[in-house]
């Protein structure tokens, strides 16, 4: 079992009881089960539907978005059979009318959803993984031509199916949600529909990992190959109710500490803990220039949501008609996917989802004392609402550091640190006996 010791190059403090971060054997096993053969099979099935354009046929049994949705639904239902009723599978549907934009005919919009219910009835937390099922060619309104969508975003949907296959075999206190969105290429329509449902039904959705293109290693412009880095795009400031929060953000220098940015840090730490030969790169923006992803409607509703995507993009195999020009093959085809790289990126998702769903909920009422002029920092917090607690990690980083640099373990509900609150950021997370950490909570002023 690998032990990871967090160290800093500034003055050390006393470490409390547990000095190392441990790997959970169950998560090691789950990540090891990701199969390139399974991923190839999923991709070939998805490509075999010809096109998965949002406005393609919803009734043809072999071709189009309807047939693809039914196949994903069947895969989820197959895995649900062995869960003793813990896995719920359903379709979220809505009929769209022409909107003068990217919908020009009445269209059946459908999201395929599976929920692996948690074993603790008092734990209402939901952790979501998503990808988009629809595909396109050069003309976003072209519903007739083949649009294989192998990488964009067959890779995201295949990651969902593989995650369902593996995670449905285990039990978690909290719930895991897997969603194959439709309508992404037509304007993030499926994710908007589900984000609205999550708000109206009061979902306690604590994290969304949106996977959109996670299997290409080659840059079409620079011809660089990258099989060892995965990007995570995350919002630094909270989009939701920013005006109300802006004064405190500016006052305390929290421009880089929105909940989605904290989620990105969490994914980097856990992903690199369990997946070898992979670096998770934090990208400090919500998404790429001129582009959008299905995490965005959730960010706009106040949820923590990020985009996971390959480091390089190959525009010859993205949003392209299938053709050959000047000896160059265009089109989003399976032969341009790197399945070993793909496998590592799926492993990151599984490790993070499992770690979150096994972990206690976040500590409550985390506070920092600022009423006295002192070079010490006093933090306090209350027990989480759910989960078995072995203790807490107090996280420390310098104000210009991108990642948390030190984790101090304590079994107490308060701590006095010989670090000045003027020079460092602090946070707290709960941890259980198998080393699964909650999401991170920044303190509020006491």
Order of alpha helices (4+ residues) and beta strands (2+ residues): beta-beta-alpha-alpha-alpha-beta-beta-beta-alpha-beta-alpha-beta-beta-alpha-alpha-beta-alpha-beta-beta-beta-alpha-beta-beta-beta-beta-beta-beta-beta-beta
